[in-house]
Amino acid sequence: MVIAEIKGMSNWASEEETIHFIEEHAGEKFWEYLQGYKLFVYPVKKGCNSCGTH
């Protein structure tokens, strides 16, 4: 099992936009190994903008 956490800035404002990007750019091997995923996209807020709490 692999769990990956990605933090950073992007233009995605929703889980749907993120999934669309992954579907457009992921290679065949990615889909062969993927068994599930969970996304959290935090909207831009005051503070650090990436942790979802500030």
Secondary structure by P-SEA (a helix, b strand, c coil): cbbbbbbcccccccaaaaaaaaaacccaaaaaacccbbbbbbcccccccccccc
